[in-house]
Amino acid sequence: MMTITAAMNNAASGMFAQQSRLAATADNIANALSTGYDRRDTRFATSSAGGVTATVKSTQSQTVGETSNVDLGEDMLSLVEAEISFKANASAFETGADLWDVLMSIKRD
C-alpha cells in the first residue's frame, strides 16, 4: 500500500520531470533555425525509489543551413502533453495535501 507521502513524492517527481521536458522543448522551438543547434529529446524512466526521472539528451544531428532538425508540430504537441501531465501530477499532489489536512483535523478532534 502506498502512503500519502509516497504519493505526493511521486507527483512531485512527475512535475519535475515535466519541467525538464518543457525546458528542452522550449529550447528546441527557440533554436529551430539556429545553425549548429542540436535538438534535445526527453526520455522518462521509472525511478527505483518511486516516481519518474527525466533525461534530456541531444539527438546528435545539428541544424545545417536553412534545414532544421526540429519538428515544430511535434514540439508543440510535446508542450501540450507536458501541460496535461503537469496538471495531473499537481492534482495528485494537491489531493495528498488535502488528505494530510483531513488527517490533521481528525487528530485535533
Protein Blocks (a to p, Z undefined) as FASTA:
>chain_A
ZZfklmmmmmmmmmmmmmmmmmmmmmmmmmmmgghiacddddddddfkgpjddddddehi
acehjbcfbdfklmmmmmmmmmmmmmmmmmmmmmmmmmmmmmmmmmmZZ
